[in-house]
Amino acid sequence: MLSPLKMLEMNISYDPTSFDILISDICVEDLHEVISDKLNVKYLSDSKQEHGSNIEGIIHGRFPRLICALTVKMITKIKFVHFIVDTGSPMSYLSEDVMSAFGLFIPNTDDLINARINKNKTIVMLSPPNSHFSKMNILGTEFMKSSSVKLVIAFSNNSFMIEFPEDQD
């Protein structure tokens, strides 16, 4: 198991378990098929190492969504997870499918879960089961802020870049 994280500064002024995003244009099958093909990375595939370099993503869906594949490490496993980047969500969320792929069962949706996303320690929550994004993974602003990333969006070519600081490890 990952060692306990030092308490990350999180100024949560809302109930993250009651947060909801309407995502009606992307389904879980899209993550496994269409999006995996576009990103050239199979959803939930194993990775031999954590990636920490800049990430190129795609803009996909009827309602243009920023989607990218990032490595997630929990316990001793590292997997590629497709995230929807949502600058309106402070918290990052992982779906039950992702938790299951790591061999985890999270009975309490209020739990904060230690993880590493692209070599950056963070906390995530389970995507609320009764939400409109229960099968999706959301990359929120607290992760992006605490990781000091730069988000560059190019709608002209349906792509974006998440630039990570060079001195991370």
N, C-alpha and C positions, 0 to 999 in steps of 0.2 A: 504494500500500500504506500502511496505517496506520503511523505512526512507532512505533518500538519503545517499549513502555511502560516507565516506571520500574518497577523490580521491586516488585510488590505483595507485601505481607506475607502469606504463605500458610504456615500451620502444618499441613502435610499429614503426618499420622502414619499414613497408610494408603496402599495402592497404588491410586490413582484408576482405573487401567485394569482392576483386578479387582473394582471396585465393581459391584453389581448390585441392581436393584429389580424385583420381580415386578409387571409391569403387564399383566394378562391381560384387563382389562375395557375397554381403549381400543386401537383400532387406527389405523393411519395414515389410513385412509379417514375415520374419525371426525374427524380433524384438518381434513381438506379439506371435509367436509360438515357434519355435525351441530354440531361445536364452532364452526366458522366461522359458521354460522347463529346460534348462541346468543350468540357474542361480537360479531356484526355486523362482523366483519373477516375477509376472505378470507386463508386460510393462505398464506404466502409471497408475498403481494402486495407490490408496490413501495410505498414511502412517499416522499413528496417531502422530508420532514424527519424528524429524530429527535424523538421525543416524550420529555418529561421530567417530565410532570405525573403526578399520582396515577392509578393504574390500577385499574379495577374488574374483577374476575374472577368466574368461575362455579365452583360445586361440581358436578361431573359424574361419572357412572359408577356402576357397581354398588358399588364401593369408593370412597366419596366422595373425589374428587381435586380439588385446587385448580388451576384452569387459567385462564391469562390470555394476552392478546396483548400483546407488547412489541415495540418497534422494536429491530432489531439492525443495526448498521453494521459492515461489514467491507469493506476496500479503499474503494471509492467508492459502493457500493450500500447502500441502506437498505431493509429488508424487515420486514414484520410476521411474527413467529414466535410460535406458540402454545407456551407452556411449561407443564409440570406443576411446580408449586411443591412441593419436597420438603425439608422441614426436617431430614430424616435424611441428606441428601447435602451434604457440604461443597462439592463441586465442581459447577459448571454444565456441562451437556453439550449439544451440538448434533448432530442426526442427519446422516447422510450426505446425505439429501435437501436439508437446509438448506445444507450446504456446496456441494452441486452447484448450487443456486439462486444462490449467490454466485460460481459459476464456479471453485470451489476443489476440489482433490482432495488429501486428507490421507492419505498412505500409511502414516504411522506413528501409531498410536493413542496413543502416549506423548507426542506433541507438545502443548505448550501453545499455544493460538491466541489472538492479540490480537483483541479485539472491543470494541464499545461496545453496551451494553444500556441503552435509555432514557437516553442521553447519559452513561452512566457507564462509564469505562474498566474493563475486566476481562479476565480470561483464562478461556477455556473449553477443553473437550476434546471430541473426537469421541465420540459415544455408542459404546461398545464394540460391534463388529459381532456378537459372540457372546453379548451380554447379552439380558436380557428386555425391555430398553428401547431396543434398537438403532434403532428408527424414531421414538423420542420425544425431546423436548427437555426437559431438566431444569434448573430454576432452583434452585441450591443456596444454602446458608447463607453461604458466603464472599462471594458477590456481595451478598446482602442486608445482611450485616454491614458490608462495606467501603463500601456505598452509604448506610449509615445509614437504611435504610428501616424503616417500621413496618408490620407485617402485622396486619390486623384481620379476623377471620373471623366471619361471621354465618351459622351453620348454619341458623338459623330461616328464612332466605329464600334459602338456597343461593347465597350470594355472599360475596365477600371484597374487601378493598381493600389495595393496596400503596401506602403513602404515602411519597413521596420528599421529601427535605428541599427547602425552597423556594429555597435559595441555590445549588442545583446549576447547573452549566453547563459 
